[in-house]
Amino acid sequence: MKNILLTLCLLFPFLSISCVPSQEEKAQALIRTQLNQMLPNIGSYEVIEFGEFEPAKICFQETIEAYSLLSELQSISDDMALEVEMAKSSHDHAIAEKHFKTIKELDAKFKTISDSINRRATEFHYDTTMVSMFHKFRYYDDKKRHHQIVPMTFYFNKDITKIKGIKYLYNDDSGPQIYSEIP
């Protein structure tokens, strides 16, 4: 009896350690909890792949703020091209001058936003203690009436107790990967 008790006392620390979830299991559970809140049809969720932990690497150009500013730059550029064409095709000098004035205003706005992007990129710093894990899954999208395959990267605090952000394909595969913080 004494030997059995001694054996159990020696084995208890090893048995209790084996019951503690690994970092990967904790991360996967957090991912599933987050997806449960995000996906419209969680019942159809299927795991395709879980990646390995990696140190987090995020640049300003991958943020929603940068994507919005870059989209605004593209819109201004398109407007400028249209104004140039309209100025070229105008036979009235006064109308052409109005187009050139608009082009100058758009150019000033373009430069301001461009400078803002450069300044924000220089000032941008992310939490370097974060770790990330890639996850690819599929679910049935009721609106599109077919399965969607979704690749995402999840960013965790260093203790793997909270998801701090997600990087996902913007605009259903047609856009870049965008990092978004989770409050």
Protein Blocks (a to p, Z undefined) as FASTA:
>chain_A
ZZmmmmmmmmmmmmmmmmpccfklmmmmmmmmmmmmmpmblmlgccfbdcddddddddfk
lpmklmmmmmmmmmmmmmmmmmmmmmmmpcbfklmmmmmmmmmmmmmmmmmmmmmmmmmm
mmpccdfkbccdddddddddfklopacdddddddddfkopacfbdcddehhhiaccdddd
dZZ
